[in-house]
Amino acid sequence: MHSQHSIKSFIATLAFVALGACSGCIEQEEPGTSPSGGGSTPKVVIDGSSTVEPISLAVMESFAESHDGIQITVGRSGTSAGFEKFALNESDISNASRPIKQAEIDACAAAGIEYVELAIAIDGLSVVVHPSNDWCTSLTVEQLKAIWETGSEIETWNQIDPSWPSDPIALYGPDDASGTYDYFQEAILGKDAAGEKIEFRNDYNPSDNDSELVEGVANTPGALGFFGYAFYVQSSDKIKVLGIAQAGSEPVIPNPTTIEDGTYAPLSRRLYIYVNKASLERPEVRDFVDYYLSDAGLEHVSQVGYVDLPAEELAASRTVLKAALGE
């Protein structure tokens, strides 16, 4: 695992590179048209999860070092919105922090879009607080549910635990276009007695930008938020991560070991890219995705702060890609 200093430096460099690489190059595609458009410049269009975005940006930058003349854009519309664009054939690759839903599968099928699902990394969705919070080191799944579910009346810390101060809680989390939102809803909020998904409370501070969520927590005493592990790692000097406890179990802090072996439950999850099979027929997309799943491409997973897939899962993703490429 790279040092936290090197990760932070790398993320800062990526942000600069992404602005330079993509400034003026993101074009609005007409619904139903190929992302490659009719221009002469080979283009790869990526959109979707803000959680996966740092990996795809890093892969884009290293790929570009040896592939001049290919225009690559990486959007951050969120997993759900990304799949909507994918089903409209507005992107070649959809970053996703959760598996594709049945409705999204149906939308792709209706549009005649075939795709491949490629797992690329493991994330441990991280629950964090302001560093001045010296009373809370962990929360249970039940406490998280009570805090975030619709109708919750929890507004101060002592409503969670009477021994904690009466400081107000300021909540920060992803918006409803995010796969992180969907995953948290499923893993933490669950379903009601009628089998319906329990919704989020609506009085929290939502954003589609994980860096904004980090800043919200870092600058707000009493804050509580959640987002992908890499965004905690790159900002661990200004936010504090909590352990999460399931019923009858001791709290577990997210780290590369607990995330990979699944003991950081239920918030360990796979991250994916979905690739349009028709796009794979274009050399620029084929080469980019092949590079993405190479050792050189996937070294960026740990570099930006996520956790590498186990060898057998990586081999499975590569097998799926080879089959799609006809190899």
Backbone bond lengths (Angstrom), bond angles and torsions (degrees), N, CA, C in turn:
res aa  C-N    CA-C-N  psi(-1)  N-CA   C-N-CA  omega(-1)  CA-C   N-CA-C  phi
1 M - - - 1.472 - - 1.514 108.33 -
2 H 1.292 117.82 133.62 1.439 120.68 178.58 1.511 110.18 -70.28
3 S 1.352 115.80 157.83 1.450 119.07 178.24 1.522 109.95 -66.54
4 Q 1.348 114.36 156.77 1.456 118.32 179.14 1.519 110.73 -62.69
5 H 1.356 116.75 -34.51 1.469 118.87 179.51 1.512 110.29 -63.18
6 S 1.348 117.23 -44.00 1.467 119.62 -178.44 1.510 110.83 -67.57
7 I 1.337 117.06 -35.85 1.476 119.85 177.44 1.514 109.88 -63.36
8 K 1.336 117.53 -46.08 1.454 120.25 -179.11 1.523 110.78 -62.33
9 S 1.338 116.52 -42.14 1.453 119.91 179.26 1.511 110.57 -63.47
10 F 1.335 116.01 -39.95 1.459 120.72 -179.69 1.522 111.12 -64.83
11 I 1.352 116.27 -43.48 1.462 120.18 179.45 1.525 110.00 -62.86
12 A 1.326 116.67 -42.66 1.462 119.91 179.67 1.521 110.39 -61.73
13 T 1.339 116.23 -41.96 1.456 120.71 177.62 1.516 110.65 -62.75
14 L 1.333 116.11 -42.52 1.467 120.60 179.81 1.508 111.18 -59.77
15 A 1.335 116.28 -43.48 1.451 119.39 -178.34 1.520 110.05 -60.00
16 F 1.339 116.16 -41.10 1.458 120.63 179.01 1.519 110.58 -67.19
17 V 1.331 115.44 -45.44 1.463 120.41 -179.23 1.516 110.99 -62.08
18 A 1.363 115.93 -43.92 1.461 119.85 -177.38 1.523 110.52 -61.39
19 L 1.338 116.80 -39.87 1.449 119.38 179.62 1.521 110.49 -66.56
20 G 1.341 115.03 -41.42 1.453 118.28 -179.94 1.506 112.57 -69.76
21 A 1.347 115.92 -39.73 1.453 119.49 -175.60 1.508 111.84 -72.37
22 C 1.342 117.31 -34.09 1.456 120.07 -171.00 1.523 113.53 -105.69
23 S 1.334 117.73 -6.41 1.450 118.41 -178.11 1.517 110.67 -60.58
24 G 1.322 115.55 119.47 1.457 120.08 177.05 1.503 114.31 80.74
25 C 1.362 118.28 2.16 1.457 118.29 -174.81 1.520 112.50 -109.37
26 I 1.332 118.41 -6.18 1.456 119.79 178.08 1.518 109.00 -84.90
27 E 1.320 115.81 119.47 1.449 120.76 -176.31 1.518 109.81 -113.71
28 Q 1.322 116.39 146.55 1.456 120.87 176.50 1.515 108.67 -78.10
29 E 1.336 115.93 120.55 1.456 120.43 179.58 1.518 110.09 -90.34
30 E 1.306 116.90 144.41 1.454 120.87 174.61 1.524 109.18 -71.91
31 P 1.334 118.13 133.22 1.464 120.20 178.57 1.526 111.10 -53.23
32 G 1.348 113.82 134.59 1.454 119.19 176.10 1.509 113.96 88.07
33 T 1.346 117.61 -4.14 1.456 119.18 178.02 1.514 109.51 -97.32
34 S 1.304 116.05 159.23 1.456 120.14 178.89 1.514 109.58 -65.62
35 P 1.337 118.82 140.01 1.462 120.43 177.16 1.518 112.62 -58.96
36 S 1.347 117.07 -24.21 1.465 119.60 -177.77 1.512 112.02 -72.90
37 G 1.361 115.93 -16.06 1.452 119.41 179.18 1.510 112.05 61.47
38 G 1.344 116.74 -163.02 1.456 119.92 -177.92 1.504 112.47 -109.26
39 G 1.326 117.38 6.30 1.453 120.49 -178.15 1.518 112.23 -74.70
40 S 1.325 114.31 170.90 1.462 119.13 -177.78 1.521 112.55 -87.85
41 T 1.345 117.47 -16.06 1.460 120.44 -178.82 1.524 110.14 -81.93
42 P 1.330 118.30 121.91 1.473 119.88 176.75 1.527 109.83 -59.88
43 K 1.312 116.40 137.01 1.458 119.89 -173.49 1.523 110.62 -136.14
44 V 1.331 115.56 142.25 1.463 122.59 173.39 1.522 107.17 -124.11
45 V 1.333 116.63 120.68 1.462 121.45 -177.76 1.527 109.55 -108.27
46 I 1.323 115.29 122.28 1.466 122.79 -179.05 1.520 107.93 -121.36
47 D 1.323 116.72 137.87 1.463 119.83 176.74 1.522 108.11 -150.40
48 G 1.338 115.64 174.50 1.460 119.61 176.51 1.511 113.44 120.78
49 S 1.317 115.51 -134.71 1.460 124.15 -168.11 1.526 114.03 -57.29
50 S 1.338 115.48 130.84 1.463 119.96 172.53 1.526 110.73 -73.82
51 T 1.329 116.64 -22.86 1.471 120.39 177.34 1.518 110.86 -68.35
52 V 1.332 116.51 -41.23 1.474 121.91 -178.51 1.527 111.36 -81.83
53 E 1.322 116.44 -19.24 1.463 121.05 -175.96 1.533 114.52 -49.01
54 P 1.359 120.10 -45.37 1.470 118.09 -179.11 1.525 113.64 -59.80
55 I 1.335 117.55 -34.71 1.471 119.91 178.11 1.524 109.78 -66.96
56 S 1.331 116.73 -49.07 1.463 120.10 -177.27 1.526 111.55 -64.60
57 L 1.336 116.94 -36.25 1.470 119.52 176.01 1.521 111.29 -63.18
58 A 1.337 116.08 -42.65 1.465 120.21 -179.72 1.527 111.19 -65.47
59 V 1.331 116.05 -42.86 1.463 119.99 177.91 1.522 110.01 -64.17
60 M 1.327 117.19 -41.96 1.465 121.42 177.72 1.524 111.32 -56.10
61 E 1.319 116.14 -46.66 1.464 120.18 -177.03 1.524 111.53 -64.65
62 S 1.323 117.54 -44.93 1.464 118.75 -178.41 1.534 111.44 -71.58
63 F 1.337 116.91 -35.24 1.471 120.67 176.40 1.520 110.59 -62.75
64 A 1.338 116.61 -40.37 1.463 121.32 -176.60 1.522 112.20 -64.85
65 E 1.324 117.51 -23.90 1.462 120.60 -179.42 1.521 112.30 -62.34
66 S 1.337 116.77 -27.52 1.466 120.16 -178.23 1.533 112.87 -119.63
67 H 1.338 116.29 8.87 1.463 119.99 -179.31 1.531 109.44 -136.76
68 D 1.316 115.53 82.71 1.456 120.28 178.80 1.533 110.06 -71.89
69 G 1.326 115.39 152.02 1.459 119.46 170.77 1.512 115.60 84.04
70 I 1.341 117.75 5.99 1.460 120.28 176.01 1.528 108.23 -108.14
71 Q 1.318 115.68 126.42 1.467 121.32 -178.62 1.528 108.67 -92.32
72 I 1.329 116.44 116.15 1.462 121.30 -178.76 1.525 108.80 -118.27
73 T 1.328 116.78 128.04 1.456 120.47 176.36 1.523 108.94 -119.97
74 V 1.323 115.43 140.01 1.466 121.74 178.88 1.520 108.34 -122.12
75 G 1.343 116.33 109.99 1.461 121.45 178.87 1.518 111.48 -92.32
76 R 1.347 115.78 172.47 1.457 121.49 -175.62 1.525 109.82 -139.50
77 S 1.320 117.32 52.77 1.469 119.81 -174.82 1.521 112.68 -83.15
78 G 1.336 118.10 -9.37 1.461 122.15 -175.42 1.514 110.44 101.31
79 T 1.326 116.34 156.02 1.461 120.32 -176.26 1.523 112.26 -58.97
80 S 1.333 117.06 -48.97 1.466 120.21 -176.50 1.520 111.55 -65.40
81 A 1.326 116.75 -48.37 1.464 120.11 178.56 1.523 110.51 -64.95
82 G 1.333 116.44 -33.80 1.458 120.15 177.48 1.519 112.23 -62.89
83 F 1.328 116.43 -41.65 1.463 119.45 177.42 1.531 111.24 -66.50
84 E 1.320 117.47 -32.96 1.465 119.61 175.91 1.525 110.15 -61.83
85 K 1.319 117.05 -44.70 1.467 120.84 178.39 1.530 110.96 -65.68
86 F 1.325 115.18 -39.15 1.466 120.94 179.71 1.528 110.27 -60.50
87 A 1.337 116.30 -42.37 1.462 121.24 -179.58 1.519 111.93 -70.82
88 L 1.326 117.48 -18.81 1.464 122.27 175.34 1.532 111.67 -92.91
89 N 1.323 115.81 5.93 1.470 122.01 -179.51 1.527 111.84 62.70
90 E 1.327 115.97 33.15 1.457 120.95 179.13 1.532 112.52 -96.91
91 S 1.317 116.94 -2.74 1.467 120.67 176.80 1.517 109.09 -143.26
92 D 1.334 114.57 152.62 1.460 120.42 175.80 1.521 111.33 -86.46
93 I 1.340 115.17 -34.15 1.463 122.01 -174.62 1.523 107.98 -133.48
94 S 1.324 116.06 134.38 1.460 120.70 177.54 1.523 109.11 -115.20
95 N 1.339 116.10 114.65 1.458 121.03 173.74 1.528 108.76 -70.98
96 A 1.329 117.55 139.15 1.464 119.40 -176.74 1.528 110.98 -145.47
97 S 1.333 114.96 135.23 1.467 119.78 177.27 1.525 111.51 -101.52
98 R 1.319 115.81 14.05 1.472 122.81 173.84 1.528 107.31 -154.96
99 P 1.329 117.59 162.64 1.465 119.35 175.23 1.525 111.18 -66.30
100 I 1.307 116.46 154.93 1.456 122.12 178.22 1.530 109.85 -64.67
101 K 1.349 116.69 140.52 1.464 122.14 -179.94 1.528 110.73 -86.26
102 Q 1.334 115.43 162.04 1.459 119.72 -177.88 1.530 111.85 -59.67
103 A 1.326 117.34 -40.89 1.470 119.70 179.50 1.523 111.25 -61.96
104 E 1.328 116.36 -34.85 1.463 120.96 179.16 1.524 110.84 -74.32
105 I 1.321 115.85 -36.29 1.470 120.22 173.60 1.522 109.76 -60.29
106 D 1.331 116.08 -44.83 1.461 121.41 -179.57 1.526 111.25 -63.57
107 A 1.335 117.16 -40.03 1.466 121.04 179.43 1.524 111.03 -63.64
108 C 1.328 116.28 -40.73 1.468 120.06 177.06 1.526 110.60 -64.76
109 A 1.330 116.22 -43.82 1.464 120.80 -179.63 1.525 111.01 -62.04
110 A 1.336 116.10 -41.54 1.467 120.35 179.98 1.525 111.47 -63.61
111 A 1.325 115.73 -30.02 1.467 120.39 179.73 1.526 112.33 -90.60
112 G 1.327 116.09 0.77 1.464 119.70 -179.83 1.513 113.91 74.10
113 I 1.328 116.58 23.49 1.465 120.89 -178.39 1.517 110.25 -98.03
114 E 1.316 115.65 118.49 1.464 121.94 172.64 1.518 107.83 -99.06
115 Y 1.317 115.99 149.16 1.460 119.22 -174.93 1.521 110.31 -146.26
116 V 1.326 114.65 167.07 1.468 120.96 171.29 1.522 108.07 -119.41
117 E 1.321 116.35 139.66 1.465 123.27 177.02 1.523 107.89 -99.81
118 L 1.330 116.03 123.58 1.462 121.02 -177.73 1.526 109.89 -124.99
119 A 1.321 117.59 111.48 1.460 120.86 172.61 1.523 107.96 -70.27
120 I 1.345 116.71 137.46 1.463 119.36 -175.30 1.525 113.77 -127.01
121 A 1.339 118.34 -19.21 1.464 119.91 -173.86 1.519 109.95 -166.74
122 I 1.328 115.86 173.63 1.463 122.17 174.84 1.527 108.08 -121.79
123 D 1.322 114.72 138.06 1.461 121.90 177.76 1.525 108.91 -120.48
124 G 1.302 116.39 149.83 1.451 121.48 170.98 1.518 107.30 -117.50
125 L 1.311 116.17 96.68 1.463 121.14 -177.63 1.531 108.00 -52.21
126 S 1.323 116.59 121.50 1.464 121.15 -168.04 1.523 112.99 -106.35
127 V 1.331 115.83 133.67 1.456 122.94 178.25 1.528 107.21 -101.37
128 V 1.323 116.10 125.47 1.465 119.79 -170.03 1.526 111.43 -132.16
129 V 1.339 114.37 158.69 1.465 121.82 177.55 1.522 109.67 -133.90
130 H 1.319 115.56 169.86 1.463 121.79 174.35 1.532 108.88 -64.33
131 P 1.336 118.49 143.02 1.473 120.29 -176.57 1.527 114.79 -63.27
132 S 1.327 117.53 -19.61 1.472 119.24 178.13 1.527 112.13 -75.66
133 N 1.320 116.69 -9.10 1.467 120.97 179.41 1.526 108.18 -75.49
134 D 1.351 116.32 102.82 1.470 121.23 -177.68 1.527 111.89 -106.24
135 W 1.331 116.89 8.28 1.467 119.91 -179.25 1.529 113.31 -104.91
136 C 1.309 117.25 -26.77 1.467 120.18 -176.36 1.524 110.21 -110.12
137 T 1.323 116.27 115.46 1.461 120.76 175.98 1.526 112.12 -109.74
138 S 1.331 116.49 -14.08 1.464 120.32 179.77 1.521 110.02 -158.79
139 L 1.320 115.21 160.00 1.459 122.10 173.73 1.520 108.20 -135.61
140 T 1.308 116.48 153.03 1.457 120.43 174.89 1.526 109.02 -89.00
141 V 1.327 115.43 161.68 1.461 120.21 174.99 1.524 109.85 -57.43
142 E 1.343 116.35 -39.92 1.460 120.72 179.78 1.528 111.40 -63.71
143 Q 1.331 117.60 -40.07 1.459 120.44 178.24 1.532 111.25 -66.40
144 L 1.324 116.21 -41.70 1.462 119.52 177.49 1.521 111.09 -59.74
145 K 1.316 115.43 -43.28 1.462 120.07 178.88 1.530 110.59 -61.08
146 A 1.319 116.25 -45.78 1.465 120.65 -178.41 1.529 111.60 -63.03
147 I 1.325 116.08 -33.33 1.464 120.46 -179.76 1.526 111.55 -72.98
148 W 1.353 116.95 -43.70 1.460 120.94 -166.97 1.524 114.91 -97.95
149 E 1.320 118.75 -14.24 1.463 118.61 -173.47 1.529 111.61 -73.98
150 T 1.328 114.00 155.64 1.456 119.88 178.24 1.529 110.03 -59.35
151 G 1.305 115.46 140.66 1.457 120.28 -178.33 1.510 114.77 85.35
152 S 1.334 117.15 -3.60 1.466 119.82 179.65 1.524 110.74 -60.77
153 E 1.313 115.50 136.29 1.460 120.94 177.38 1.526 111.54 -107.82
154 I 1.327 116.10 11.84 1.471 120.33 178.74 1.522 109.13 -74.34
155 E 1.302 116.52 118.24 1.464 121.77 -178.98 1.522 112.65 -126.24
156 T 1.352 116.84 -15.26 1.461 120.63 -179.51 1.525 109.55 -131.44
157 W 1.314 115.55 159.16 1.462 120.28 -175.76 1.527 112.06 -65.87
158 N 1.334 118.00 -33.99 1.461 118.78 -177.52 1.534 112.87 -73.52
159 Q 1.330 116.68 -9.07 1.457 119.16 172.40 1.537 111.49 -77.07
160 I 1.324 116.02 -16.31 1.467 121.06 175.04 1.518 109.39 -87.28
161 D 1.322 115.92 -45.86 1.463 122.94 179.22 1.530 107.28 -141.90
162 P 1.328 118.61 118.82 1.472 121.54 -176.68 1.517 114.17 -58.07
163 S 1.343 116.65 -20.82 1.469 119.19 179.94 1.527 112.13 -80.95
164 W 1.306 117.10 -8.65 1.461 121.34 -179.74 1.525 110.04 -89.37
165 P 1.324 117.51 160.42 1.471 120.65 -176.91 1.536 112.05 -68.70
166 S 1.304 115.31 165.97 1.465 121.44 -178.31 1.528 112.23 -87.87
167 D 1.326 116.10 18.45 1.468 120.21 179.21 1.529 110.43 -59.87
168 P 1.337 117.11 142.79 1.466 119.47 177.88 1.530 111.55 -69.32
169 I 1.331 116.14 148.81 1.465 122.26 175.56 1.520 108.62 -96.82
170 A 1.329 116.37 129.50 1.467 121.85 172.46 1.525 107.36 -109.39
171 L 1.307 116.52 117.63 1.460 121.39 -173.37 1.527 111.95 -96.68
172 Y 1.337 115.44 135.21 1.462 122.29 178.32 1.527 109.13 -129.48
173 G 1.330 116.52 131.07 1.457 119.99 -179.98 1.515 111.69 -160.51
174 P 1.318 117.39 169.85 1.466 121.33 -179.73 1.525 111.50 -68.53
175 D 1.331 115.39 159.23 1.459 119.16 176.74 1.526 110.48 -82.49
176 D 1.335 115.76 178.46 1.464 119.44 -170.93 1.523 114.27 -78.08
177 A 1.336 118.08 1.93 1.468 120.71 172.58 1.528 111.49 -89.07
178 S 1.319 115.27 -3.13 1.464 121.28 -172.81 1.523 112.76 -91.13
179 G 1.321 115.84 140.84 1.452 120.25 173.21 1.515 111.47 -68.87
180 T 1.332 117.21 -27.18 1.457 121.37 176.10 1.528 110.32 -65.91
181 Y 1.312 116.96 -39.48 1.465 123.09 174.21 1.526 109.37 -58.64
182 D 1.337 116.19 -49.69 1.467 120.95 -179.27 1.527 111.50 -61.44
183 Y 1.340 115.78 -43.01 1.457 119.40 -176.80 1.530 110.79 -66.66
184 F 1.313 116.97 -44.16 1.460 121.46 178.97 1.527 110.01 -62.82
185 Q 1.321 115.86 -41.76 1.467 119.89 178.81 1.521 111.04 -58.95
186 E 1.319 116.75 -43.64 1.463 120.59 -178.65 1.525 111.91 -72.78
187 A 1.338 116.68 -44.96 1.466 120.79 -172.78 1.522 112.90 -79.06
188 I 1.316 117.61 -31.80 1.470 121.09 -174.64 1.530 112.33 -108.06
189 L 1.310 118.21 -51.15 1.463 120.33 -175.94 1.522 112.13 -76.23
190 G 1.327 116.84 -39.59 1.459 120.35 175.75 1.515 113.72 70.53
191 K 1.333 115.80 -149.35 1.464 121.78 -176.45 1.522 110.70 -124.03
192 D 1.327 114.66 157.52 1.461 119.72 178.41 1.528 110.36 -86.86
193 A 1.322 116.96 -176.42 1.468 121.58 -176.26 1.528 112.53 -61.81
194 A 1.332 115.82 -24.90 1.468 119.92 179.98 1.525 112.34 -88.68
195 G 1.337 115.84 2.52 1.458 119.64 179.42 1.513 114.39 83.46
196 E 1.339 116.98 10.58 1.460 121.01 179.25 1.529 110.12 -91.70
197 K 1.327 115.95 145.79 1.458 119.91 177.35 1.520 110.42 -60.44
198 I 1.325 115.77 135.80 1.459 120.59 174.48 1.526 108.21 -80.62
199 E 1.323 116.42 130.00 1.456 121.51 -176.57 1.530 111.06 -85.55
200 F 1.333 114.33 161.96 1.460 121.36 174.05 1.532 110.42 -72.79
201 R 1.321 115.85 150.25 1.452 119.71 166.98 1.527 107.43 -62.13
202 N 1.314 117.73 153.82 1.467 119.44 -174.57 1.522 114.15 -104.17
203 D 1.336 117.51 7.33 1.468 119.55 -177.30 1.527 111.55 -107.54
204 Y 1.338 116.76 39.88 1.460 119.69 174.26 1.524 109.12 -112.39
205 N 1.332 116.32 174.13 1.465 122.08 -178.19 1.525 109.41 -96.19
206 P 1.361 118.45 101.08 1.465 120.58 -176.82 1.527 112.00 -92.11
207 S 1.325 115.68 152.96 1.462 120.54 173.59 1.521 109.21 -155.08
208 D 1.338 116.04 150.63 1.464 120.69 173.82 1.520 110.87 -92.12
209 N 1.334 116.24 3.12 1.464 122.37 -177.28 1.527 108.71 -116.31
210 D 1.328 116.86 110.71 1.467 120.55 -177.51 1.517 112.63 -60.79
211 S 1.336 116.55 -33.64 1.466 119.26 179.38 1.526 111.19 -64.87
212 E 1.340 116.67 -33.22 1.466 119.78 175.83 1.526 110.88 -67.60
213 L 1.331 116.57 -36.18 1.468 119.93 177.10 1.521 110.53 -65.53
214 V 1.332 116.50 -41.82 1.462 120.69 177.18 1.527 109.88 -57.99
215 E 1.329 116.35 -48.42 1.464 120.19 -178.38 1.522 111.09 -64.40
216 G 1.334 117.04 -36.79 1.457 120.14 178.15 1.517 111.96 -59.72
217 V 1.341 115.75 -46.39 1.466 120.18 179.12 1.531 110.79 -68.13
218 A 1.327 115.91 -43.22 1.468 120.28 -176.38 1.523 112.58 -64.72
219 N 1.320 116.89 -26.40 1.467 120.33 -174.63 1.527 113.84 -106.10
220 T 1.348 116.81 6.76 1.457 119.60 -175.53 1.530 111.03 -128.28
221 P 1.322 118.88 100.92 1.465 119.73 174.06 1.531 109.43 -56.33
222 G 1.314 115.97 137.18 1.455 120.12 -177.32 1.511 113.64 89.22
223 A 1.352 117.96 -1.07 1.458 121.34 -176.18 1.527 112.05 -72.83
224 L 1.336 114.49 152.94 1.465 123.03 172.82 1.520 106.40 -142.25
225 G 1.336 117.54 129.67 1.462 120.10 -178.68 1.514 111.63 -149.64
226 F 1.325 115.92 175.24 1.466 120.38 176.27 1.517 110.41 -148.86
227 F 1.366 114.56 148.15 1.464 122.72 178.70 1.527 107.73 -172.23
228 G 1.333 116.61 -177.23 1.458 121.37 -176.68 1.517 113.74 -64.10
229 Y 1.331 115.70 151.46 1.461 123.08 -174.73 1.530 113.09 -58.03
230 A 1.328 118.02 -38.43 1.466 120.36 -177.81 1.524 111.54 -60.27
231 F 1.334 116.66 -33.50 1.462 119.63 -178.94 1.527 111.05 -74.56
232 Y 1.341 117.21 -26.00 1.466 119.53 169.80 1.525 110.20 -70.55
233 V 1.338 116.91 -47.55 1.464 121.50 -175.86 1.530 111.13 -56.97
234 Q 1.335 115.64 -44.94 1.469 118.09 -176.01 1.519 112.21 -72.64
235 S 1.346 117.19 -13.19 1.473 120.43 -176.96 1.524 111.92 -126.20
236 S 1.317 117.65 24.37 1.461 121.18 -172.79 1.527 113.35 -67.63
237 D 1.333 116.49 -11.69 1.463 119.07 176.93 1.522 112.54 -83.25
238 K 1.342 117.40 -8.79 1.465 118.96 -177.36 1.529 114.02 -130.24
239 I 1.340 117.17 2.47 1.456 121.31 172.36 1.531 108.02 -138.63
240 K 1.326 116.11 162.29 1.470 121.51 -177.95 1.521 109.21 -121.13
241 V 1.332 116.44 130.28 1.460 120.73 -178.97 1.524 110.18 -90.97
242 L 1.326 116.74 145.93 1.457 122.68 179.76 1.521 111.52 -104.40
243 G 1.325 115.01 150.81 1.452 120.03 168.39 1.521 109.34 -77.45
244 I 1.335 116.60 153.83 1.461 121.80 178.05 1.526 108.30 -121.42
245 A 1.337 115.66 131.24 1.463 120.67 -178.33 1.524 110.26 -115.58
246 Q 1.325 115.88 131.11 1.453 120.97 170.02 1.533 108.50 -87.33
247 A 1.319 116.43 167.01 1.458 120.97 -177.27 1.522 111.13 -54.59
248 G 1.332 116.06 125.81 1.454 121.05 176.94 1.507 115.61 76.43
249 S 1.328 117.58 6.79 1.470 121.27 -178.01 1.516 111.13 -120.18
250 E 1.322 115.00 158.49 1.454 120.73 176.33 1.536 109.72 -76.44
251 P 1.334 117.48 152.69 1.464 119.56 178.20 1.531 111.69 -62.83
252 V 1.323 115.63 146.57 1.466 122.18 178.55 1.520 108.63 -124.32
253 I 1.326 115.83 129.16 1.465 122.34 177.80 1.528 108.39 -87.48
254 P 1.349 118.50 138.75 1.461 118.35 176.43 1.519 111.44 -71.14
255 N 1.320 116.11 129.56 1.457 123.26 171.00 1.531 106.46 -153.37
256 P 1.323 118.87 171.42 1.467 118.91 -175.44 1.525 114.11 -54.29
257 T 1.327 117.58 -36.71 1.466 120.52 -178.65 1.517 111.62 -71.00
258 T 1.342 117.26 -50.18 1.476 119.92 -176.92 1.527 112.07 -69.63
259 I 1.327 116.27 -28.95 1.470 119.41 177.50 1.527 110.06 -71.87
260 E 1.338 117.00 -44.83 1.467 119.63 -177.94 1.522 112.03 -68.37
261 D 1.338 117.41 -41.97 1.466 117.95 -175.80 1.532 112.99 -84.57
262 G 1.352 116.96 -2.61 1.454 120.82 174.04 1.519 114.75 83.10
263 T 1.341 118.10 2.13 1.467 118.58 178.62 1.527 111.37 -71.69
264 Y 1.342 115.95 -20.96 1.465 118.75 171.07 1.532 106.83 -81.94
265 A 1.317 113.87 83.96 1.467 120.92 -173.74 1.525 109.32 -120.68
266 P 1.325 117.30 149.39 1.475 127.65 5.13 1.525 113.76 -97.03
267 L 1.334 117.91 27.07 1.460 119.97 -170.84 1.525 114.50 -103.59
268 S 1.338 118.31 8.85 1.469 120.43 169.60 1.525 108.25 -82.09
269 R 1.316 116.79 136.28 1.469 120.15 -176.14 1.524 110.63 -151.22
270 R 1.314 115.78 158.13 1.461 121.69 176.24 1.530 109.57 -86.15
271 L 1.315 115.53 149.16 1.454 123.26 172.70 1.531 108.52 -111.03
272 Y 1.340 116.36 148.61 1.467 120.45 -171.01 1.526 112.20 -136.59
273 I 1.335 113.53 159.63 1.454 120.52 157.95 1.521 107.10 -122.83
274 Y 1.327 115.70 140.94 1.464 122.81 175.28 1.521 107.26 -111.71
275 V 1.325 116.72 130.49 1.453 121.14 -173.75 1.525 110.05 -120.69
276 N 1.319 115.91 128.09 1.453 122.30 176.03 1.536 108.79 -64.87
277 K 1.325 118.14 123.20 1.467 121.75 -178.19 1.523 111.86 -61.39
278 A 1.333 116.76 -36.95 1.464 119.34 178.34 1.525 110.77 -64.22
279 S 1.337 116.91 -36.91 1.464 120.40 178.47 1.525 111.29 -64.14
280 L 1.338 116.14 -31.64 1.472 120.08 -179.69 1.522 112.74 -64.54
281 E 1.328 116.53 -14.57 1.459 119.54 176.96 1.523 111.59 -75.44
282 R 1.340 117.29 -16.08 1.465 120.96 177.38 1.526 108.75 -87.12
283 P 1.332 118.12 130.94 1.473 120.99 -175.26 1.523 114.07 -55.19
284 E 1.348 117.37 -36.92 1.463 118.96 -176.27 1.525 111.24 -67.66
285 V 1.336 117.23 -38.01 1.461 119.85 178.68 1.520 110.28 -73.25
286 R 1.330 115.43 -43.44 1.460 120.72 178.38 1.527 110.55 -56.11
287 D 1.327 116.44 -47.76 1.470 120.63 -177.66 1.529 110.72 -66.54
288 F 1.341 116.40 -39.85 1.454 119.58 -177.61 1.529 111.24 -65.95
289 V 1.333 116.90 -46.29 1.462 119.56 -178.13 1.521 110.59 -68.28
290 D 1.325 116.66 -37.72 1.468 120.43 176.84 1.526 109.92 -60.65
291 Y 1.333 115.82 -41.22 1.460 120.03 177.49 1.526 111.24 -67.84
292 Y 1.324 116.13 -39.59 1.467 121.53 -178.76 1.527 110.41 -54.72
293 L 1.336 117.15 -43.37 1.464 121.34 -176.57 1.531 113.06 -89.64
294 S 1.319 117.41 2.81 1.460 120.27 176.02 1.516 110.52 -76.89
295 D 1.326 116.71 167.16 1.465 120.18 176.74 1.529 110.82 -58.84
296 A 1.338 116.27 -40.17 1.466 120.28 -179.01 1.528 110.98 -65.62
297 G 1.336 116.71 -37.89 1.459 119.68 179.18 1.515 112.24 -70.77
298 L 1.315 115.98 -45.48 1.465 119.96 -174.09 1.528 113.82 -79.99
299 E 1.336 117.95 -5.41 1.468 117.94 173.29 1.531 110.35 -65.15
300 H 1.338 116.70 -18.33 1.461 120.14 179.66 1.521 112.56 -74.97
301 V 1.328 118.00 -15.14 1.463 120.55 178.50 1.522 110.16 -58.54
302 S 1.315 117.07 -54.39 1.468 119.79 179.50 1.524 111.25 -75.27
303 Q 1.323 116.53 -26.99 1.460 119.50 -179.30 1.526 111.43 -63.86
304 V 1.329 117.57 -36.93 1.463 118.94 179.58 1.526 112.17 -89.15
305 G 1.345 117.67 -8.36 1.459 119.66 172.64 1.513 116.77 118.35
306 Y 1.341 118.50 4.64 1.455 120.65 176.71 1.529 110.47 -95.16
307 V 1.326 116.47 -172.63 1.463 121.36 -173.51 1.521 109.54 -117.56
308 D 1.321 115.86 135.92 1.467 121.21 -178.68 1.521 111.61 -65.68
309 L 1.333 115.38 146.19 1.458 120.15 172.70 1.521 110.56 -65.46
310 P 1.328 118.93 147.32 1.463 120.31 169.03 1.526 109.71 -57.70
311 A 1.321 116.04 152.75 1.467 121.40 -173.75 1.523 112.72 -55.34
312 E 1.340 116.38 -39.69 1.468 117.93 -176.59 1.531 111.59 -70.17
313 E 1.331 117.49 -32.87 1.459 119.67 177.81 1.520 111.51 -72.37
314 L 1.328 115.90 -38.51 1.463 119.51 175.97 1.531 110.27 -63.14
315 A 1.325 116.49 -42.85 1.463 120.11 178.53 1.527 110.88 -60.50
316 A 1.341 116.27 -37.61 1.465 120.45 179.16 1.528 110.69 -65.03
317 S 1.324 117.58 -42.34 1.466 120.78 178.37 1.522 110.62 -63.00
318 R 1.326 115.99 -41.67 1.467 119.25 -179.85 1.526 111.49 -66.97
319 T 1.315 116.60 -34.43 1.470 120.42 177.57 1.524 110.56 -65.96
320 V 1.333 116.13 -42.16 1.462 120.33 178.13 1.525 110.32 -61.61
321 L 1.335 116.53 -43.06 1.459 119.74 -179.80 1.530 111.17 -64.98
322 K 1.312 117.66 -44.84 1.466 120.75 179.52 1.522 111.41 -59.30
323 A 1.320 116.36 -39.59 1.470 120.20 178.10 1.527 110.36 -63.77
324 A 1.332 116.11 -40.49 1.472 120.41 -179.83 1.521 111.33 -68.22
325 L 1.322 115.97 -30.17 1.460 120.91 179.12 1.526 112.26 -84.92
326 G 1.330 115.52 -5.23 1.463 119.95 -179.57 1.510 113.45 74.97
327 E 1.323 115.39 26.49 1.479 119.27 -179.17 1.523 111.12 -96.31
